[in-house]
């Protein structure tokens, strides 16, 4: 599938305010004023506690319970919830990665057993949080806050939240790409290079091309600066893939990758390369 076809699919999904065509059941639920909720936690007892609290809350419909992040991403795409109760420490995908994938249209309440995660989420005012073990009073307060936010349609500031989670300077070790309910996970060391494509970045990895709705600046800031270098305003290169620097017929510098791919190198990009080579 070529880049244009992929972009058309992503743009079609993005045309809906929730990334998918709203199902009739979801439309009826919102018309009735009910709050659609998904619970995500890899621990059964934790899900059971939230399910019990939600069963006692007025105007709430539990749409699904998910055991991991992949199930959560699919459930959000399929069911269009208003609120997601989301555990942070989970296998496969953690809670912050799920937030990145589901976007800003869903109100998220983090559920965590670790104070440092709760405090950092609270400091950026991105979402509410519940600290395990969850008390009925704290649950009720969080649900009311989520209800108000969902009714107002206030988006979750995803980029600010994710940036805060990298405050300690730890680069991402994998890149997540969502196309509908499907999620591709790219280990950072498997990324050959990225190319800017308007509001997207084209990611070349192991012979595949994946398109992610993200700016080049955001991608660059999230990766290891000692490994990934902006060699041109439109290209971010994994230095491990660089074979040599060549010069073309117009005397412009070109990065030649180990697979023979040739990428343009700007003056500023060459200056950055010289500091690391």
C-alpha positions as YAML, in Angstrom:
chain: A
units: angstrom
residues:
- id: 1
  name: UNK
  ca: [0.00, 0.00, 0.00]
- id: 2
  name: UNK
  ca: [1.44, 3.41, -0.99]
- id: 3
  name: UNK
  ca: [1.64, 6.49, 1.22]
- id: 4
  name: UNK
  ca: [-1.29, 8.23, -0.46]
- id: 5
  name: UNK
  ca: [-3.59, 5.27, 0.20]
- id: 6
  name: UNK
  ca: [-2.52, 5.12, 3.84]
- id: 7
  name: UNK
  ca: [-3.05, 8.86, 4.28]
- id: 8
  name: UNK
  ca: [-6.53, 8.66, 2.74]
- id: 9
  name: UNK
  ca: [-7.47, 5.95, 5.25]
- id: 10
  name: UNK
  ca: [-6.14, 7.96, 8.19]
- id: 11
  name: UNK
  ca: [-7.79, 11.18, 7.00]
- id: 12
  name: UNK
  ca: [-11.12, 9.37, 6.61]
- id: 13
  name: UNK
  ca: [-10.89, 8.05, 10.16]
- id: 14
  name: UNK
  ca: [-9.91, 11.47, 11.50]
- id: 15
  name: UNK
  ca: [-12.98, 13.06, 9.88]
- id: 16
  name: UNK
  ca: [-15.11, 11.61, 12.69]
- id: 17
  name: UNK
  ca: [-14.68, 13.46, 16.01]
- id: 18
  name: UNK
  ca: [-13.87, 10.14, 17.68]
- id: 19
  name: UNK
  ca: [-11.72, 8.71, 14.89]
- id: 20
  name: UNK
  ca: [-14.45, 6.27, 13.76]
- id: 21
  name: UNK
  ca: [-18.01, 6.54, 12.47]
- id: 22
  name: UNK
  ca: [-20.24, 6.83, 15.48]
- id: 23
  name: UNK
  ca: [-22.30, 3.71, 16.04]
- id: 24
  name: UNK
  ca: [-26.10, 4.06, 16.50]
- id: 25
  name: UNK
  ca: [-25.86, 2.74, 20.08]
- id: 26
  name: UNK
  ca: [-23.31, 5.42, 20.95]
- id: 27
  name: UNK
  ca: [-25.47, 8.13, 19.43]
- id: 28
  name: UNK
  ca: [-28.51, 6.96, 21.41]
- id: 29
  name: UNK
  ca: [-26.45, 6.81, 24.60]
- id: 30
  name: UNK
  ca: [-25.26, 10.39, 24.23]
- id: 31
  name: UNK
  ca: [-28.74, 11.60, 23.35]
- id: 32
  name: UNK
  ca: [-30.01, 10.08, 26.60]
- id: 33
  name: UNK
  ca: [-27.28, 11.80, 28.60]
- id: 34
  name: UNK
  ca: [-25.58, 8.57, 29.67]
- id: 35
  name: UNK
  ca: [-21.83, 8.41, 30.12]
- id: 36
  name: UNK
  ca: [-20.18, 5.56, 28.23]
- id: 37
  name: UNK
  ca: [-17.25, 4.11, 30.22]
- id: 38
  name: UNK
  ca: [-14.47, 1.61, 29.51]
- id: 39
  name: UNK
  ca: [-12.39, 0.08, 32.31]
- id: 40
  name: UNK
  ca: [-8.81, -0.95, 31.52]
- id: 41
  name: UNK
  ca: [-6.67, -2.87, 34.00]
- id: 42
  name: UNK
  ca: [-4.65, -6.08, 33.75]
- id: 43
  name: UNK
  ca: [-5.71, -7.11, 37.26]
- id: 44
  name: UNK
  ca: [-9.16, -8.67, 37.66]
- id: 45
  name: UNK
  ca: [-9.76, -7.48, 41.26]
- id: 46
  name: UNK
  ca: [-9.00, -3.88, 40.27]
- id: 47
  name: UNK
  ca: [-11.51, -4.07, 37.42]
- id: 48
  name: UNK
  ca: [-14.08, -5.60, 39.78]
- id: 49
  name: UNK
  ca: [-13.81, -2.71, 42.25]
- id: 50
  name: UNK
  ca: [-14.32, -0.10, 39.54]
- id: 51
  name: UNK
  ca: [-17.18, -2.12, 38.05]
- id: 52
  name: UNK
  ca: [-18.89, -2.17, 41.46]
- id: 53
  name: UNK
  ca: [-18.51, 1.59, 41.91]
- id: 54
  name: UNK
  ca: [-19.76, 2.25, 38.38]
- id: 55
  name: UNK
  ca: [-22.80, 0.01, 38.89]
- id: 56
  name: UNK
  ca: [-23.88, 2.30, 41.73]
- id: 57
  name: UNK
  ca: [-23.34, 5.53, 39.76]
- id: 58
  name: UNK
  ca: [-26.27, 7.18, 38.02]
- id: 59
  name: UNK
  ca: [-26.24, 7.83, 34.28]
- id: 60
  name: UNK
  ca: [-23.33, 5.50, 33.51]
- id: 61
  name: UNK
  ca: [-23.07, 2.62, 31.05]
- id: 62
  name: UNK
  ca: [-20.05, 0.30, 31.22]
- id: 63
  name: UNK
  ca: [-19.26, -0.50, 27.59]
- id: 64
  name: UNK
  ca: [-16.30, -2.85, 28.05]
- id: 65
  name: UNK
  ca: [-13.60, -4.12, 30.36]
- id: 66
  name: UNK
  ca: [-10.11, -4.54, 28.90]
- id: 67
  name: UNK
  ca: [-7.16, -6.52, 30.23]
- id: 68
  name: UNK
  ca: [-4.42, -4.73, 28.30]
- id: 69
  name: UNK
  ca: [-3.64, -1.70, 26.18]
- id: 70
  name: UNK
  ca: [-4.24, -3.35, 22.83]
- id: 71
  name: UNK
  ca: [-7.76, -4.36, 23.88]
- id: 72
  name: UNK
  ca: [-8.31, -0.80, 25.10]
- id: 73
  name: UNK
  ca: [-7.28, 0.83, 21.80]
- id: 74
  name: UNK
  ca: [-9.62, -1.46, 19.87]
- id: 75
  name: UNK
  ca: [-12.50, -0.94, 22.31]
- id: 76
  name: UNK
  ca: [-12.17, 2.84, 22.12]
- id: 77
  name: UNK
  ca: [-12.18, 2.69, 18.31]
- id: 78
  name: UNK
  ca: [-15.17, 0.35, 18.20]
- id: 79
  name: UNK
  ca: [-17.34, 1.75, 21.00]
- id: 80
  name: UNK
  ca: [-16.58, 5.49, 21.20]
- id: 81
  name: UNK
  ca: [-16.62, 5.86, 25.01]
- id: 82
  name: UNK
  ca: [-16.81, 9.16, 26.85]
- id: 83
  name: UNK
  ca: [-14.52, 8.14, 29.72]
- id: 84
  name: UNK
  ca: [-11.77, 5.55, 30.14]
- id: 85
  name: UNK
  ca: [-10.54, 4.38, 33.55]
- id: 86
  name: UNK
  ca: [-6.98, 3.44, 32.63]
- id: 87
  name: UNK
  ca: [-4.32, 1.58, 34.58]
- id: 88
  name: UNK
  ca: [-0.77, 2.82, 33.99]
- id: 89
  name: UNK
  ca: [1.43, -0.19, 34.73]
- id: 90
  name: UNK
  ca: [0.33, -2.83, 32.21]
- id: 91
  name: UNK
  ca: [2.13, -5.32, 29.97]
- id: 92
  name: UNK
  ca: [2.37, -4.77, 26.19]
- id: 93
  name: UNK
  ca: [1.21, -1.15, 26.25]
- id: 94
  name: UNK
  ca: [1.29, 1.06, 29.34]
- id: 95
  name: UNK
  ca: [-1.35, 3.64, 30.12]
- id: 96
  name: UNK
  ca: [0.57, 6.60, 28.71]
- id: 97
  name: UNK
  ca: [1.03, 4.77, 25.40]
- id: 98
  name: UNK
  ca: [-2.69, 4.04, 25.27]
- id: 99
  name: UNK
  ca: [-3.42, 7.76, 25.74]
- id: 100
  name: UNK
  ca: [-1.13, 8.56, 22.82]
- id: 101
  name: UNK
  ca: [-2.97, 6.08, 20.61]
- id: 102
  name: UNK
  ca: [-6.57, 6.92, 21.50]
- id: 103
  name: UNK
  ca: [-6.05, 10.68, 21.12]
- id: 104
  name: UNK
  ca: [-7.60, 13.68, 22.78]
- id: 105
  name: UNK
  ca: [-11.35, 13.11, 22.38]
- id: 106
  name: UNK
  ca: [-11.76, 10.67, 25.27]
- id: 107
  name: UNK
  ca: [-11.61, 11.77, 28.90]
- id: 108
  name: UNK
  ca: [-9.10, 9.59, 30.74]
- id: 109
  name: UNK
  ca: [-8.84, 8.87, 34.45]
- id: 110
  name: UNK
  ca: [-5.58, 7.19, 35.33]
- id: 111
  name: UNK
  ca: [-5.67, 4.43, 37.93]
- id: 112
  name: UNK
  ca: [-2.28, 3.72, 39.48]
- id: 113
  name: UNK
  ca: [-0.61, 2.17, 42.49]
- id: 114
  name: UNK
  ca: [2.39, 4.50, 42.19]
- id: 115
  name: UNK
  ca: [2.41, 7.99, 43.67]
- id: 116
  name: UNK
  ca: [4.95, 9.40, 41.22]
- id: 117
  name: UNK
  ca: [2.71, 8.64, 38.23]
- id: 118
  name: UNK
  ca: [-0.34, 10.13, 39.93]
- id: 119
  name: UNK
  ca: [1.49, 13.31, 40.90]
- id: 120
  name: UNK
  ca: [2.93, 13.86, 37.43]
- id: 121
  name: UNK
  ca: [-0.45, 13.33, 35.76]
- id: 122
  name: UNK
  ca: [-2.03, 15.77, 38.19]
- id: 123
  name: UNK
  ca: [0.67, 18.42, 37.71]
- id: 124
  name: UNK
  ca: [0.00, 18.77, 33.99]
- id: 125
  name: UNK
  ca: [-3.77, 18.83, 34.67]
- id: 126
  name: UNK
  ca: [-4.21, 16.48, 31.74]
- id: 127
  name: UNK
  ca: [-6.45, 13.94, 33.44]
- id: 128
  name: UNK
  ca: [-7.71, 12.99, 36.85]
- id: 129
  name: UNK
  ca: [-6.23, 10.01, 38.66]
- id: 130
  name: UNK
  ca: [-7.14, 7.41, 41.25]
- id: 131
  name: UNK
  ca: [-4.53, 5.99, 43.56]
- id: 132
  name: UNK
  ca: [-5.01, 2.32, 44.44]
- id: 133
  name: UNK
  ca: [-6.68, 1.18, 46.61]
- id: 134
  name: UNK
  ca: [-9.50, 3.35, 45.31]
- id: 135
  name: UNK
  ca: [-11.94, 4.76, 47.87]
- id: 136
  name: UNK
  ca: [-15.62, 5.30, 46.98]
- id: 137
  name: UNK
  ca: [-15.34, 9.02, 47.79]
- id: 138
  name: UNK
  ca: [-12.31, 9.57, 45.57]
- id: 139
  name: UNK
  ca: [-13.93, 7.56, 42.79]
- id: 140
  name: UNK
  ca: [-17.11, 9.65, 42.94]
- id: 141
  name: UNK
  ca: [-15.12, 12.91, 42.76]
- id: 142
  name: UNK
  ca: [-13.12, 11.70, 39.75]
- id: 143
  name: UNK
  ca: [-16.24, 10.50, 37.94]
- id: 144
  name: UNK
  ca: [-17.98, 13.83, 38.46]
- id: 145
  name: UNK
  ca: [-14.95, 15.68, 37.10]
- id: 146
  name: UNK
  ca: [-14.87, 13.33, 34.10]
- id: 147
  name: UNK
  ca: [-18.59, 13.85, 33.49]
- id: 148
  name: UNK
  ca: [-18.16, 17.63, 33.39]
- id: 149
  name: UNK
  ca: [-15.15, 17.39, 31.07]
- id: 150
  name: UNK
  ca: [-16.93, 14.98, 28.73]
- id: 151
  name: UNK
  ca: [-20.04, 17.19, 28.60]
- id: 152
  name: UNK
  ca: [-17.93, 20.22, 27.77]
- id: 153
  name: UNK
  ca: [-15.98, 18.31, 25.14]
- id: 154
  name: UNK
  ca: [-12.68, 19.49, 26.59]
- id: 155
  name: UNK
  ca: [-9.84, 17.66, 24.79]
- id: 156
  name: UNK
  ca: [-7.10, 15.90, 26.70]
- id: 157
  name: UNK
  ca: [-3.77, 17.71, 26.05]
- id: 158
  name: UNK
  ca: [-2.02, 14.54, 24.89]
- id: 159
  name: UNK
  ca: [1.23, 16.15, 23.73]
- id: 160
  name: UNK
  ca: [1.69, 17.96, 27.05]
- id: 161
  name: UNK
  ca: [0.98, 14.81, 29.01]
- id: 162
  name: UNK
  ca: [3.46, 12.72, 27.02]
- id: 163
  name: UNK
  ca: [6.12, 15.42, 27.26]
- id: 164
  name: UNK
  ca: [5.72, 15.49, 31.02]
- id: 165
  name: UNK
  ca: [6.22, 11.74, 31.17]
- id: 166
  name: UNK
  ca: [9.60, 12.25, 29.47]
- id: 167
  name: UNK
  ca: [10.65, 14.94, 31.93]
- id: 168
  name: UNK
  ca: [13.44, 12.75, 33.25]
- id: 169
  name: UNK
  ca: [15.10, 12.81, 29.84]
- id: 170
  name: UNK
  ca: [14.43, 9.19, 28.94]
- id: 171
  name: UNK
  ca: [13.98, 8.78, 25.18]
- id: 172
  name: UNK
  ca: [11.33, 6.50, 23.79]
- id: 173
  name: UNK
  ca: [12.51, 3.00, 23.05]
- id: 174
  name: UNK
  ca: [9.61, 2.26, 20.73]
- id: 175
  name: UNK
  ca: [7.24, 4.12, 18.43]
- id: 176
  name: UNK
  ca: [3.53, 3.36, 18.29]
- id: 177
  name: UNK
  ca: [1.53, 3.75, 15.08]
- id: 178
  name: UNK
  ca: [-2.24, 3.35, 15.03]
- id: 179
  name: UNK
  ca: [-4.37, 2.74, 11.94]
- id: 180
  name: UNK
  ca: [-7.94, 2.22, 13.10]
- id: 181
  name: UNK
  ca: [-7.95, -0.49, 15.77]
- id: 182
  name: UNK
  ca: [-4.59, -1.84, 14.58]
- id: 183
  name: UNK
  ca: [-1.43, -0.85, 16.43]
- id: 184
  name: UNK
  ca: [2.09, -1.31, 15.04]
- id: 185
  name: UNK
  ca: [4.98, -1.19, 17.52]
- id: 186
  name: UNK
  ca: [8.34, -0.13, 16.07]
- id: 187
  name: UNK
  ca: [11.41, -0.61, 18.30]
- id: 188
  name: UNK
  ca: [13.40, 2.61, 18.06]
- id: 189
  name: UNK
  ca: [16.55, 0.80, 16.96]
- id: 190
  name: UNK
  ca: [14.58, -0.69, 14.02]
- id: 191
  name: UNK
  ca: [13.67, 2.73, 12.61]
- id: 192
  name: UNK
  ca: [15.83, 3.51, 9.55]
- id: 193
  name: UNK
  ca: [14.66, 7.07, 9.02]
- id: 194
  name: UNK
  ca: [11.62, 9.32, 9.17]
- id: 195
  name: UNK
  ca: [10.39, 11.71, 6.51]
- id: 196
  name: UNK
  ca: [8.06, 14.66, 7.07]
- id: 197
  name: UNK
  ca: [4.79, 14.36, 5.12]
- id: 198
  name: UNK
  ca: [2.70, 17.46, 5.85]
- id: 199
  name: UNK
  ca: [1.04, 16.74, 9.23]
- id: 200
  name: UNK
  ca: [2.44, 13.21, 9.33]
- id: 201
  name: UNK
  ca: [5.77, 11.46, 9.51]
- id: 202
  name: UNK
  ca: [6.58, 8.57, 7.22]
- id: 203
  name: UNK
  ca: [8.49, 5.91, 9.16]
- id: 204
  name: UNK
  ca: [10.77, 3.51, 7.26]
- id: 205
  name: UNK
  ca: [11.47, 0.31, 9.16]
- id: 206
  name: UNK
  ca: [12.59, -3.11, 7.98]
- id: 207
  name: UNK
  ca: [11.34, -2.55, 4.44]
- id: 208
  name: UNK
  ca: [7.96, -1.19, 5.55]
- id: 209
  name: UNK
  ca: [6.58, 2.34, 5.45]
- id: 210
  name: UNK
  ca: [4.15, 3.43, 8.17]
- id: 211
  name: UNK
  ca: [2.46, 6.80, 8.45]
- id: 212
  name: UNK
  ca: [1.97, 8.42, 11.85]
- id: 213
  name: UNK
  ca: [0.04, 11.61, 12.57]
- id: 214
  name: UNK
  ca: [2.77, 13.53, 14.36]
- id: 215
  name: UNK
  ca: [5.11, 16.41, 13.59]
- id: 216
  name: UNK
  ca: [8.77, 15.80, 12.88]
- id: 217
  name: UNK
  ca: [9.70, 18.06, 15.80]
- id: 218
  name: UNK
  ca: [7.63, 15.94, 18.21]
- id: 219
  name: UNK
  ca: [9.18, 12.71, 16.94]
- id: 220
  name: UNK
  ca: [12.69, 14.13, 17.11]
- id: 221
  name: UNK
  ca: [12.17, 15.35, 20.69]
- id: 222
  name: UNK
  ca: [11.00, 11.90, 21.79]
- id: 223
  name: UNK
  ca: [13.99, 9.92, 20.45]
- id: 224
  name: UNK
  ca: [17.62, 9.56, 21.54]
- id: 225
  name: UNK
  ca: [19.44, 12.65, 20.26]
- id: 226
  name: UNK
  ca: [22.74, 10.75, 20.18]
- id: 227
  name: UNK
  ca: [21.30, 8.24, 17.71]
- id: 228
  name: UNK
  ca: [18.67, 10.11, 15.67]
- id: 229
  name: UNK
  ca: [19.88, 13.19, 13.79]
- id: 230
  name: UNK
  ca: [17.86, 15.74, 11.82]
- id: 231
  name: UNK
  ca: [19.95, 15.74, 8.66]
- id: 232
  name: UNK
  ca: [17.43, 17.87, 6.77]
- id: 233
  name: UNK
  ca: [14.23, 19.68, 7.70]
- id: 234
  name: UNK
  ca: [12.32, 16.74, 6.19]
- id: 235
  name: UNK
  ca: [14.50, 13.82, 7.32]
- id: 236
  name: UNK
  ca: [15.44, 12.29, 10.67]
- id: 237
  name: UNK
  ca: [18.12, 9.59, 10.34]
- id: 238
  name: UNK
  ca: [19.13, 6.68, 12.54]
- id: 239
  name: UNK
  ca: [22.94, 7.01, 12.58]
- id: 240
  name: UNK
  ca: [23.30, 3.24, 12.75]
- id: 241
  name: UNK
  ca: [21.95, 3.11, 9.17]
- id: 242
  name: UNK
  ca: [24.42, 5.62, 7.75]
- id: 243
  name: UNK
  ca: [27.07, 4.11, 5.42]
- id: 244
  name: UNK
  ca: [28.70, 7.29, 4.09]
- id: 245
  name: UNK
  ca: [28.25, 10.92, 3.12]
- id: 246
  name: UNK
  ca: [28.37, 11.45, -0.64]
- id: 247
  name: UNK
  ca: [28.18, 14.46, -2.95]
- id: 248
  name: UNK
  ca: [25.79, 14.56, -5.90]
- id: 249
  name: UNK
  ca: [26.23, 16.14, -9.34]
- id: 250
  name: UNK
  ca: [25.13, 19.53, -7.98]
- id: 251
  name: UNK
  ca: [27.66, 19.39, -5.18]
- id: 252
  name: UNK
  ca: [24.96, 18.76, -2.57]
- id: 253
  name: UNK
  ca: [25.71, 16.39, 0.29]
- id: 254
  name: UNK
  ca: [23.76, 13.14, 0.41]
- id: 255
  name: UNK
  ca: [23.49, 10.55, 3.17]
- id: 256
  name: UNK
  ca: [23.90, 7.04, 1.76]
- id: 257
  name: UNK
  ca: [22.31, 4.35, 3.93]
- id: 258
  name: UNK
  ca: [23.52, 0.77, 4.26]
- id: 259
  name: UNK
  ca: [20.68, -0.38, 1.97]
- id: 260
  name: UNK
  ca: [21.62, 2.17, -0.69]
- id: 261
  name: UNK
  ca: [18.89, 4.71, 0.10]
- id: 262
  name: UNK
  ca: [20.05, 8.27, -0.57]
- id: 263
  name: UNK
  ca: [18.74, 11.16, 1.57]
- id: 264
  name: UNK
  ca: [19.48, 14.88, 1.23]
- id: 265
  name: UNK
  ca: [21.67, 16.53, 3.87]
- id: 266
  name: UNK
  ca: [21.31, 20.25, 4.55]
- id: 267
  name: UNK
  ca: [24.14, 22.49, 5.75]
- id: 268
  name: UNK
  ca: [22.71, 22.51, 9.27]
- id: 269
  name: UNK
  ca: [22.26, 18.74, 9.11]
- id: 270
  name: UNK
  ca: [25.84, 18.23, 8.02]
- id: 271
  name: UNK
  ca: [27.04, 20.40, 10.91]
- id: 272
  name: UNK
  ca: [25.09, 18.18, 13.31]
- id: 273
  name: UNK
  ca: [26.54, 15.06, 11.74]
- id: 274
  name: UNK
  ca: [30.10, 16.33, 12.06]
- id: 275
  name: UNK
  ca: [29.70, 16.64, 15.83]
- id: 276
  name: UNK
  ca: [28.84, 12.94, 16.11]
- id: 277
  name: UNK
  ca: [30.94, 11.30, 13.39]
...
